Amino acid sequence: MNTGLVTNEFLDFSASRGNDLRSIGLTGGCKWCLCTNRWKEALNARKGDDDPVVPKVFLHATDESALSNGISMDDLKKFAAEGEIGGERGGVGNGVGDSG
């Protein structure tokens, strides 16, 4: 699992796959614990690296198991939320962005 900042485009994408997250009150801009497989589906469906269908991720709150589910660290870093790269993360955890 990873924690991401969902977008309206991701919510539309997820609903088109049978998981309408709006039905539980999510809106674009919400932080949410995302299923790694759904995030990867959005990653694979994107039209470019700036496609908002792929939620930005919070590396410090992303479980290392995401890396064993076919997601690369490069992809996670490419879609990292602002402040999550270069030791600027805000928060504490044992996520993939932690160095210790």
Biopython code that builds the backbone (N, CA, C, O; Angstrom):
import numpy as np
from Bio.PDB.StructureBuilder import StructureBuilder

atoms = [
    (1, "MET", "N", (0.838, -1.178, 0.000)),
    (1, "MET", "CA", (0.000, 0.000, 0.000)),
    (1, "MET", "C", (0.881, 1.238, 0.000)),
    (1, "MET", "O", (2.014, 1.240, 0.481)),
    (2, "ASN", "N", (0.307, 2.279, -0.558)),
    (2, "ASN", "CA", (0.971, 3.562, -0.482)),
    (2, "ASN", "C", (-0.060, 4.629, -0.167)),
    (2, "ASN", "O", (-1.251, 4.461, -0.425)),
    (3, "THR", "N", (0.411, 5.714, 0.389)),
    (3, "THR", "CA", (-0.475, 6.826, 0.682)),
    (3, "THR", "C", (-0.313, 7.846, -0.423)),
    (3, "THR", "O", (0.798, 8.266, -0.748)),
    (4, "GLY", "N", (-1.431, 8.236, -0.991)),
    (4, "GLY", "CA", (-1.382, 9.161, -2.109)),
    (4, "GLY", "C", (-2.365, 10.300, -1.951)),
    (4, "GLY", "O", (-3.268, 10.261, -1.116)),
    (5, "LEU", "N", (-2.167, 11.311, -2.769)),
    (5, "LEU", "CA", (-3.051, 12.447, -2.845)),
    (5, "LEU", "C", (-3.935, 12.223, -4.066)),
    (5, "LEU", "O", (-3.499, 12.411, -5.201)),
    (6, "VAL", "N", (-5.181, 11.820, -3.826)),
    (6, "VAL", "CA", (-6.043, 11.447, -4.940)),
    (6, "VAL", "C", (-6.480, 12.682, -5.721)),
    (6, "VAL", "O", (-6.639, 13.770, -5.167)),
    (7, "THR", "N", (-6.665, 12.485, -7.005)),
    (7, "THR", "CA", (-7.143, 13.537, -7.895)),
    (7, "THR", "C", (-8.521, 13.143, -8.400)),
    (7, "THR", "O", (-8.918, 11.982, -8.299)),
    (8, "ASN", "N", (-9.238, 14.099, -8.936)),
    (8, "ASN", "CA", (-10.534, 13.775, -9.547)),
    (8, "ASN", "C", (-10.352, 12.779, -10.678)),
    (8, "ASN", "O", (-11.195, 11.905, -10.879)),
    (9, "GLU", "N", (-9.258, 12.905, -11.416)),
    (9, "GLU", "CA", (-8.986, 11.984, -12.518)),
    (9, "GLU", "C", (-8.763, 10.566, -12.010)),
    (9, "GLU", "O", (-9.233, 9.606, -12.620)),
    (10, "PHE", "N", (-8.048, 10.430, -10.896)),
    (10, "PHE", "CA", (-7.853, 9.104, -10.313)),
    (10, "PHE", "C", (-9.185, 8.544, -9.797)),
    (10, "PHE", "O", (-9.463, 7.356, -9.962)),
    (11, "LEU", "N", (-9.987, 9.379, -9.187)),
    (11, "LEU", "CA", (-11.282, 8.924, -8.686)),
    (11, "LEU", "C", (-12.160, 8.436, -9.832)),
    (11, "LEU", "O", (-12.854, 7.429, -9.693)),
    (12, "ASP", "N", (-12.139, 9.142, -10.967)),
    (12, "ASP", "CA", (-12.874, 8.691, -12.159)),
    (12, "ASP", "C", (-12.324, 7.353, -12.648)),
    (12, "ASP", "O", (-13.083, 6.443, -12.982)),
    (13, "PHE", "N", (-10.993, 7.244, -12.687)),
    (13, "PHE", "CA", (-10.335, 6.021, -13.133)),
    (13, "PHE", "C", (-10.712, 4.849, -12.236)),
    (13, "PHE", "O", (-11.070, 3.777, -12.724)),
    (14, "SER", "N", (-10.630, 5.052, -10.938)),
    (14, "SER", "CA", (-10.944, 3.986, -9.986)),
    (14, "SER", "C", (-12.414, 3.574, -10.107)),
    (14, "SER", "O", (-12.732, 2.386, -10.056)),
    (15, "ALA", "N", (-13.301, 4.548, -10.267)),
    (15, "ALA", "CA", (-14.728, 4.241, -10.424)),
    (15, "ALA", "C", (-14.964, 3.431, -11.696)),
    (15, "ALA", "O", (-15.811, 2.538, -11.719)),
    (16, "SER", "N", (-14.217, 3.740, -12.750)),
    (16, "SER", "CA", (-14.379, 2.997, -14.007)),
    (16, "SER", "C", (-13.917, 1.551, -13.869)),
    (16, "SER", "O", (-14.248, 0.704, -14.699)),
    (17, "ARG", "N", (-13.155, 1.275, -12.822)),
    (17, "ARG", "CA", (-12.669, -0.076, -12.540)),
    (17, "ARG", "C", (-13.506, -0.757, -11.457)),
    (17, "ARG", "O", (-13.154, -1.836, -10.981)),
    (18, "GLY", "N", (-14.622, -0.117, -11.070)),
    (18, "GLY", "CA", (-15.531, -0.732, -10.109)),
    (18, "GLY", "C", (-15.340, -0.331, -8.662)),
    (18, "GLY", "O", (-15.982, -0.902, -7.781)),
    (19, "ASN", "N", (-14.474, 0.637, -8.388)),
    (19, "ASN", "CA", (-14.246, 1.065, -7.014)),
    (19, "ASN", "C", (-14.498, 2.570, -6.921)),
    (19, "ASN", "O", (-13.582, 3.375, -7.091)),
    (20, "ASP", "N", (-15.747, 2.936, -6.650)),
    (20, "ASP", "CA", (-16.130, 4.343, -6.576)),
    (20, "ASP", "C", (-15.810, 4.890, -5.191)),
    (20, "ASP", "O", (-16.604, 4.761, -4.260)),
    (21, "LEU", "N", (-14.643, 5.496, -5.071)),
    (21, "LEU", "CA", (-14.192, 6.029, -3.785)),
    (21, "LEU", "C", (-14.965, 7.278, -3.377)),
    (21, "LEU", "O", (-14.942, 7.668, -2.210)),
    (22, "ARG", "N", (-15.642, 7.902, -4.322)),
    (22, "ARG", "CA", (-16.485, 9.055, -3.972)),
    (22, "ARG", "C", (-17.665, 8.613, -3.104)),
    (22, "ARG", "O", (-18.194, 9.405, -2.325)),
    (23, "SER", "N", (-18.072, 7.361, -3.236)),
    (23, "SER", "CA", (-19.215, 6.866, -2.466)),
    (23, "SER", "C", (-18.918, 6.844, -0.965)),
    (23, "SER", "O", (-19.838, 6.785, -0.150)),
    (24, "ILE", "N", (-17.641, 6.891, -0.604)),
    (24, "ILE", "CA", (-17.287, 6.941, 0.820)),
    (24, "ILE", "C", (-16.826, 8.342, 1.231)),
    (24, "ILE", "O", (-16.309, 8.553, 2.328)),
    (25, "GLY", "N", (-17.032, 9.289, 0.315)),
    (25, "GLY", "CA", (-16.766, 10.685, 0.657)),
    (25, "GLY", "C", (-15.457, 11.273, 0.178)),
    (25, "GLY", "O", (-15.153, 12.425, 0.489)),
    (26, "LEU", "N", (-14.669, 10.509, -0.575)),
    (26, "LEU", "CA", (-13.413, 11.070, -1.055)),
    (26, "LEU", "C", (-13.654, 12.078, -2.166)),
    (26, "LEU", "O", (-14.566, 11.931, -2.979)),
    (27, "THR", "N", (-12.817, 13.101, -2.180)),
    (27, "THR", "CA", (-12.818, 14.105, -3.244)),
    (27, "THR", "C", (-11.371, 14.341, -3.653)),
    (27, "THR", "O", (-10.442, 13.969, -2.937)),
    (28, "GLY", "N", (-11.195, 14.957, -4.797)),
    (28, "GLY", "CA", (-9.846, 15.298, -5.233)),
    (28, "GLY", "C", (-9.148, 16.123, -4.162)),
    (28, "GLY", "O", (-9.737, 17.041, -3.591)),
    (29, "GLY", "N", (-7.898, 15.792, -3.895)),
    (29, "GLY", "CA", (-7.125, 16.494, -2.880)),
    (29, "GLY", "C", (-7.050, 15.775, -1.548)),
    (29, "GLY", "O", (-6.305, 16.196, -0.663)),
    (30, "CYS", "N", (-7.807, 14.695, -1.386)),
    (30, "CYS", "CA", (-7.767, 13.909, -0.144)),
    (30, "CYS", "C", (-6.537, 13.000, -0.128)),
    (30, "CYS", "O", (-6.130, 12.470, -1.162)),
    (31, "LYS", "N", (-5.955, 12.831, 1.051)),
    (31, "LYS", "CA", (-4.924, 11.807, 1.235)),
    (31, "LYS", "C", (-5.649, 10.505, 1.522)),
    (31, "LYS", "O", (-6.616, 10.471, 2.283)),
    (32, "TRP", "N", (-5.161, 9.418, 0.894)),
    (32, "TRP", "CA", (-5.832, 8.142, 1.071)),
    (32, "TRP", "C", (-4.828, 7.022, 0.925)),
    (32, "TRP", "O", (-3.878, 7.130, 0.149)),
    (33, "CYS", "N", (-5.030, 5.954, 1.660)),
    (33, "CYS", "CA", (-4.208, 4.760, 1.548)),
    (33, "CYS", "C", (-4.656, 4.019, 0.287)),
    (33, "CYS", "O", (-5.800, 3.574, 0.201)),
    (34, "LEU", "N", (-3.776, 3.890, -0.667)),
    (34, "LEU", "CA", (-4.118, 3.323, -1.966)),
    (34, "LEU", "C", (-3.610, 1.898, -2.111)),
    (34, "LEU", "O", (-2.522, 1.557, -1.646)),
    (35, "CYS", "N", (-4.402, 1.090, -2.753)),
    (35, "CYS", "CA", (-3.987, -0.253, -3.116)),
    (35, "CYS", "C", (-2.872, -0.133, -4.157)),
    (35, "CYS", "O", (-3.021, 0.573, -5.155)),
    (36, "THR", "N", (-1.779, -0.813, -3.924)),
    (36, "THR", "CA", (-0.642, -0.740, -4.835)),
    (36, "THR", "C", (-1.033, -1.146, -6.254)),
    (36, "THR", "O", (-0.581, -0.538, -7.224)),
    (37, "ASN", "N", (-1.866, -2.166, -6.371)),
    (37, "ASN", "CA", (-2.260, -2.616, -7.716)),
    (37, "ASN", "C", (-3.040, -1.545, -8.467)),
    (37, "ASN", "O", (-2.831, -1.364, -9.666)),
    (38, "ARG", "N", (-3.935, -0.833, -7.788)),
    (38, "ARG", "CA", (-4.714, 0.214, -8.464)),
    (38, "ARG", "C", (-3.822, 1.383, -8.856)),
    (38, "ARG", "O", (-3.985, 1.958, -9.932)),
    (39, "TRP", "N", (-2.867, 1.740, -7.975)),
    (39, "TRP", "CA", (-1.936, 2.815, -8.304)),
    (39, "TRP", "C", (-1.130, 2.426, -9.537)),
    (39, "TRP", "O", (-0.912, 3.246, -10.429)),
    (40, "LYS", "N", (-0.687, 1.168, -9.585)),
    (40, "LYS", "CA", (0.089, 0.687, -10.733)),
    (40, "LYS", "C", (-0.769, 0.698, -12.007)),
    (40, "LYS", "O", (-0.270, 1.034, -13.082)),
    (41, "GLU", "N", (-2.050, 0.336, -11.896)),
    (41, "GLU", "CA", (-2.947, 0.406, -13.058)),
    (41, "GLU", "C", (-3.028, 1.839, -13.584)),
    (41, "GLU", "O", (-2.975, 2.067, -14.793)),
    (42, "ALA", "N", (-3.156, 2.799, -12.672)),
    (42, "ALA", "CA", (-3.199, 4.209, -13.079)),
    (42, "ALA", "C", (-1.876, 4.624, -13.715)),
    (42, "ALA", "O", (-1.860, 5.347, -14.712)),
    (43, "LEU", "N", (-0.775, 4.166, -13.141)),
    (43, "LEU", "CA", (0.544, 4.453, -13.702)),
    (43, "LEU", "C", (0.645, 3.929, -15.134)),
    (43, "LEU", "O", (1.125, 4.629, -16.025)),
    (44, "ASN", "N", (0.192, 2.700, -15.346)),
    (44, "ASN", "CA", (0.265, 2.094, -16.676)),
    (44, "ASN", "C", (-0.701, 2.738, -17.667)),
    (44, "ASN", "O", (-0.468, 2.684, -18.875)),
    (45, "ALA", "N", (-1.776, 3.344, -17.178)),
    (45, "ALA", "CA", (-2.788, 3.953, -18.047)),
    (45, "ALA", "C", (-2.481, 5.419, -18.368)),
    (45, "ALA", "O", (-3.137, 6.019, -19.220)),
    (46, "ARG", "N", (-1.493, 5.991, -17.691)),
    (46, "ARG", "CA", (-1.223, 7.418, -17.873)),
    (46, "ARG", "C", (-0.838, 7.742, -19.306)),
    (46, "ARG", "O", (-0.301, 6.904, -20.031)),
    (47, "LYS", "N", (-1.121, 8.966, -19.692)),
    (47, "LYS", "CA", (-0.802, 9.431, -21.036)),
    (47, "LYS", "C", (0.527, 10.179, -21.071)),
    (47, "LYS", "O", (1.011, 10.543, -22.142)),
    (48, "GLY", "N", (1.101, 10.402, -19.928)),
    (48, "GLY", "CA", (2.386, 11.093, -19.803)),
    (48, "GLY", "C", (2.708, 11.252, -18.334)),
    (48, "GLY", "O", (1.879, 10.965, -17.470)),
    (49, "ASP", "N", (3.916, 11.712, -18.054)),
    (49, "ASP", "CA", (4.342, 11.816, -16.661)),
    (49, "ASP", "C", (3.630, 12.924, -15.885)),
    (49, "ASP", "O", (3.731, 12.983, -14.659)),
    (50, "ASP", "N", (2.919, 13.795, -16.581)),
    (50, "ASP", "CA", (2.177, 14.845, -15.892)),
    (50, "ASP", "C", (0.678, 14.535, -15.828)),
    (50, "ASP", "O", (-0.119, 15.395, -15.454)),
    (51, "ASP", "N", (0.299, 13.313, -16.191)),
    (51, "ASP", "CA", (-1.104, 12.907, -16.195)),
    (51, "ASP", "C", (-1.614, 12.803, -14.750)),
    (51, "ASP", "O", (-1.084, 12.015, -13.967)),
    (52, "PRO", "N", (-2.640, 13.592, -14.391)),
    (52, "PRO", "CA", (-3.132, 13.578, -13.012)),
    (52, "PRO", "C", (-3.898, 12.308, -12.621)),
    (52, "PRO", "O", (-4.379, 12.204, -11.493)),
    (53, "VAL", "N", (-4.014, 11.351, -13.535)),
    (53, "VAL", "CA", (-4.663, 10.085, -13.167)),
    (53, "VAL", "C", (-3.810, 9.322, -12.148)),
    (53, "VAL", "O", (-4.332, 8.488, -11.408)),
    (54, "VAL", "N", (-2.502, 9.603, -12.106)),
    (54, "VAL", "CA", (-1.599, 8.937, -11.156)),
    (54, "VAL", "C", (-1.468, 9.815, -9.909)),
    (54, "VAL", "O", (-0.916, 10.913, -9.981)),
    (55, "PRO", "N", (-1.972, 9.337, -8.770)),
    (55, "PRO", "CA", (-1.859, 10.134, -7.547)),
    (55, "PRO", "C", (-0.401, 10.320, -7.131)),
    (55, "PRO", "O", (0.421, 9.415, -7.276)),
    (56, "LYS", "N", (-0.101, 11.494, -6.618)),
    (56, "LYS", "CA", (1.211, 11.726, -6.021)),
    (56, "LYS", "C", (1.288, 10.890, -4.748)),
    (56, "LYS", "O", (0.302, 10.754, -4.023)),
    (57, "VAL", "N", (2.466, 10.334, -4.482)),
    (57, "VAL", "CA", (2.624, 9.467, -3.316)),
    (57, "VAL", "C", (3.494, 10.118, -2.248)),
    (57, "VAL", "O", (4.368, 10.938, -2.533)),
    (58, "PHE", "N", (3.225, 9.728, -1.025)),
    (58, "PHE", "CA", (4.019, 10.162, 0.121)),
    (58, "PHE", "C", (4.952, 9.010, 0.456)),
    (58, "PHE", "O", (4.545, 8.020, 1.062)),
    (59, "LEU", "N", (6.201, 9.152, 0.056)),
    (59, "LEU", "CA", (7.160, 8.052, 0.191)),
    (59, "LEU", "C", (7.307, 7.584, 1.628)),
    (59, "LEU", "O", (7.428, 6.385, 1.881)),
    (60, "HIS", "N", (7.297, 8.510, 2.566)),
    (60, "HIS", "CA", (7.490, 8.125, 3.964)),
    (60, "HIS", "C", (6.327, 7.296, 4.499)),
    (60, "HIS", "O", (6.444, 6.662, 5.548)),
    (61, "ALA", "N", (5.210, 7.299, 3.782)),
    (61, "ALA", "CA", (4.030, 6.539, 4.217)),
    (61, "ALA", "C", (3.691, 5.425, 3.230)),
    (61, "ALA", "O", (2.567, 4.925, 3.201)),
    (62, "THR", "N", (4.671, 5.050, 2.430)),
    (62, "THR", "CA", (4.487, 3.976, 1.447)),
    (62, "THR", "C", (5.227, 2.734, 1.931)),
    (62, "THR", "O", (6.419, 2.783, 2.234)),
    (63, "ASP", "N", (4.514, 1.643, 1.997)),
    (63, "ASP", "CA", (5.105, 0.401, 2.472)),
    (63, "ASP", "C", (6.113, -0.137, 1.452)),
    (63, "ASP", "O", (5.885, -0.064, 0.245)),
    (64, "GLU", "N", (7.210, -0.670, 1.944)),
    (64, "GLU", "CA", (8.240, -1.215, 1.066)),
    (64, "GLU", "C", (7.730, -2.337, 0.173)),
    (64, "GLU", "O", (8.332, -2.628, -0.861)),
    (65, "SER", "N", (6.629, -2.968, 0.561)),
    (65, "SER", "CA", (6.079, -4.051, -0.264)),
    (65, "SER", "C", (5.646, -3.549, -1.642)),
    (65, "SER", "O", (5.500, -4.349, -2.566)),
    (66, "ALA", "N", (5.440, -2.245, -1.795)),
    (66, "ALA", "CA", (5.100, -1.696, -3.116)),
    (66, "ALA", "C", (6.190, -2.036, -4.127)),
    (66, "ALA", "O", (5.907, -2.236, -5.309)),
    (67, "LEU", "N", (7.428, -2.099, -3.664)),
    (67, "LEU", "CA", (8.550, -2.399, -4.558)),
    (67, "LEU", "C", (8.535, -3.848, -5.034)),
    (67, "LEU", "O", (9.091, -4.158, -6.087)),
    (68, "SER", "N", (7.909, -4.729, -4.274)),
    (68, "SER", "CA", (7.846, -6.129, -4.696)),
    (68, "SER", "C", (6.584, -6.402, -5.520)),
    (68, "SER", "O", (6.344, -7.535, -5.937)),
    (69, "ASN", "N", (5.794, -5.377, -5.747)),
    (69, "ASN", "CA", (4.588, -5.512, -6.563)),
    (69, "ASN", "C", (4.763, -4.909, -7.950)),
    (69, "ASN", "O", (3.791, -4.515, -8.595)),
    (70, "GLY", "N", (6.003, -4.844, -8.399)),
    (70, "GLY", "CA", (6.266, -4.385, -9.758)),
    (70, "GLY", "C", (6.340, -2.886, -9.930)),
    (70, "GLY", "O", (6.320, -2.394, -11.058)),
    (71, "ILE", "N", (6.425, -2.154, -8.844)),
    (71, "ILE", "CA", (6.581, -0.697, -8.916)),
    (71, "ILE", "C", (8.030, -0.378, -8.586)),
    (71, "ILE", "O", (8.570, -0.865, -7.593)),
    (72, "SER", "N", (8.646, 0.429, -9.408)),
    (72, "SER", "CA", (10.054, 0.754, -9.183)),
    (72, "SER", "C", (10.183, 1.987, -8.292)),
    (72, "SER", "O", (9.278, 2.817, -8.209)),
    (73, "MET", "N", (11.331, 2.080, -7.634)),
    (73, "MET", "CA", (11.615, 3.263, -6.828)),
    (73, "MET", "C", (11.636, 4.503, -7.719)),
    (73, "MET", "O", (11.223, 5.581, -7.293)),
    (74, "ASP", "N", (12.116, 4.351, -8.949)),
    (74, "ASP", "CA", (12.124, 5.484, -9.875)),
    (74, "ASP", "C", (10.712, 5.992, -10.136)),
    (74, "ASP", "O", (10.485, 7.201, -10.165)),
    (75, "ASP", "N", (9.756, 5.076, -10.327)),
    (75, "ASP", "CA", (8.369, 5.501, -10.540)),
    (75, "ASP", "C", (7.805, 6.180, -9.306)),
    (75, "ASP", "O", (7.134, 7.207, -9.409)),
    (76, "LEU", "N", (8.075, 5.611, -8.136)),
    (76, "LEU", "CA", (7.591, 6.231, -6.908)),
    (76, "LEU", "C", (8.171, 7.632, -6.742)),
    (76, "LEU", "O", (7.454, 8.562, -6.372)),
    (77, "LYS", "N", (9.447, 7.785, -7.011)),
    (77, "LYS", "CA", (10.080, 9.099, -6.896)),
    (77, "LYS", "C", (9.536, 10.071, -7.940)),
    (77, "LYS", "O", (9.352, 11.255, -7.661)),
    (78, "LYS", "N", (9.282, 9.562, -9.139)),
    (78, "LYS", "CA", (8.753, 10.406, -10.214)),
    (78, "LYS", "C", (7.398, 10.996, -9.827)),
    (78, "LYS", "O", (7.069, 12.116, -10.218)),
    (79, "PHE", "N", (6.621, 10.241, -9.062)),
    (79, "PHE", "CA", (5.285, 10.675, -8.667)),
    (79, "PHE", "C", (5.201, 11.006, -7.177)),
    (79, "PHE", "O", (4.126, 10.961, -6.579)),
    (80, "ALA", "N", (6.352, 11.338, -6.588)),
    (80, "ALA", "CA", (6.375, 11.701, -5.172)),
    (80, "ALA", "C", (5.719, 13.059, -4.962)),
    (80, "ALA", "O", (5.864, 13.971, -5.775)),
    (81, "ALA", "N", (5.000, 13.171, -3.860)),
    (81, "ALA", "CA", (4.384, 14.445, -3.492)),
    (81, "ALA", "C", (5.478, 15.465, -3.215)),
    (81, "ALA", "O", (6.608, 15.114, -2.876)),
    (82, "GLU", "N", (5.124, 16.710, -3.363)),
    (82, "GLU", "CA", (6.066, 17.792, -3.127)),
    (82, "GLU", "C", (6.675, 17.670, -1.737)),
    (82, "GLU", "O", (5.968, 17.436, -0.756)),
    (83, "GLY", "N", (7.996, 17.831, -1.662)),
    (83, "GLY", "CA", (8.689, 17.756, -0.390)),
    (83, "GLY", "C", (9.096, 16.361, 0.034)),
    (83, "GLY", "O", (9.637, 16.186, 1.125)),
    (84, "GLU", "N", (8.847, 15.353, -0.810)),
    (84, "GLU", "CA", (9.135, 13.965, -0.441)),
    (84, "GLU", "C", (10.497, 13.477, -0.939)),
    (84, "GLU", "O", (10.909, 12.370, -0.594)),
    (85, "ILE", "N", (11.183, 14.255, -1.721)),
    (85, "ILE", "CA", (12.480, 13.849, -2.271)),
    (85, "ILE", "C", (13.570, 14.715, -1.639)),
    (85, "ILE", "O", (13.349, 15.889, -1.343)),
    (86, "GLY", "N", (14.724, 14.134, -1.440)),
    (86, "GLY", "CA", (15.866, 14.896, -0.950)),
    (86, "GLY", "C", (15.819, 15.228, 0.525)),
    (86, "GLY", "O", (16.344, 16.257, 0.950)),
    (87, "GLY", "N", (15.191, 14.362, 1.313)),
    (87, "GLY", "CA", (15.182, 14.557, 2.755)),
    (87, "GLY", "C", (14.244, 15.652, 3.221)),
    (87, "GLY", "O", (14.322, 16.081, 4.372)),
    (88, "GLU", "N", (13.351, 16.116, 2.342)),
    (88, "GLU", "CA", (12.442, 17.195, 2.710)),
    (88, "GLU", "C", (11.104, 16.680, 3.201)),
    (88, "GLU", "O", (10.186, 17.468, 3.428)),
    (89, "ARG", "N", (10.977, 15.379, 3.368)),
    (89, "ARG", "CA", (9.677, 14.824, 3.735)),
    (89, "ARG", "C", (9.264, 15.311, 5.108)),
    (89, "ARG", "O", (10.098, 15.591, 5.969)),
    (90, "GLY", "N", (7.980, 15.403, 5.289)),
    (90, "GLY", "CA", (7.445, 15.799, 6.576)),
    (90, "GLY", "C", (6.769, 14.609, 7.216)),
    (90, "GLY", "O", (5.717, 14.183, 6.740)),
    (91, "GLY", "N", (7.313, 14.070, 8.248)),
    (91, "GLY", "CA", (6.699, 12.920, 8.882)),
    (91, "GLY", "C", (7.731, 11.880, 9.243)),
    (91, "GLY", "O", (8.901, 11.996, 8.878)),
    (92, "VAL", "N", (7.301, 10.878, 9.949)),
    (92, "VAL", "CA", (8.198, 9.830, 10.406)),
    (92, "VAL", "C", (7.578, 8.496, 10.043)),
    (92, "VAL", "O", (6.364, 8.320, 10.150)),
    (93, "GLY", "N", (8.400, 7.562, 9.617)),
    (93, "GLY", "CA", (7.888, 6.247, 9.312)),
    (93, "GLY", "C", (8.986, 5.357, 8.780)),
    (93, "GLY", "O", (10.154, 5.743, 8.759)),
    (94, "ASN", "N", (8.619, 4.189, 8.360)),
    (94, "ASN", "CA", (9.564, 3.247, 7.782)),
    (94, "ASN", "C", (9.191, 2.976, 6.342)),
    (94, "ASN", "O", (9.250, 1.837, 5.879)),
    (95, "GLY", "N", (8.812, 4.008, 5.648)),
    (95, "GLY", "CA", (8.420, 3.868, 4.255)),
    (95, "GLY", "C", (9.612, 3.793, 3.341)),
    (95, "GLY", "O", (10.760, 3.839, 3.784)),
    (96, "VAL", "N", (9.333, 3.676, 2.056)),
    (96, "VAL", "CA", (10.396, 3.498, 1.075)),
    (96, "VAL", "C", (11.286, 4.721, 0.964)),
    (96, "VAL", "O", (12.408, 4.609, 0.471)),
    (97, "GLY", "N", (10.834, 5.863, 1.395)),
    (97, "GLY", "CA", (11.641, 7.070, 1.314)),
    (97, "GLY", "C", (12.537, 7.290, 2.512)),
    (97, "GLY", "O", (13.328, 8.233, 2.531)),
    (98, "ASP", "N", (12.425, 6.434, 3.512)),
    (98, "ASP", "CA", (13.237, 6.578, 4.711)),
    (98, "ASP", "C", (14.637, 6.029, 4.480)),
    (98, "ASP", "O", (14.824, 5.014, 3.808)),
    (99, "SER", "N", (15.597, 6.709, 5.042)),
    (99, "SER", "CA", (16.964, 6.232, 4.878)),
    (99, "SER", "C", (17.454, 5.493, 6.099)),
    (99, "SER", "O", (18.555, 4.944, 6.065)),
    (100, "GLY", "N", (16.709, 5.453, 7.154)),
    (100, "GLY", "CA", (17.230, 4.773, 8.325)),
    (100, "GLY", "C", (16.245, 4.146, 9.165)),
    (100, "GLY", "O", (16.592, 3.545, 10.182)),
]
sb = StructureBuilder()
sb.init_structure("model")
sb.init_model(0)
sb.init_chain("A")
sb.init_seg("    ")
for serial, (resi, resn, name, xyz) in enumerate(atoms, 1):
    if name == "N":
        sb.init_residue(resn, " ", resi, " ")
    sb.init_atom(name, np.array(xyz, "f"), 0.0, 1.0, " ", f" {name:<3s}", serial, name[0])
structure = sb.get_structure()
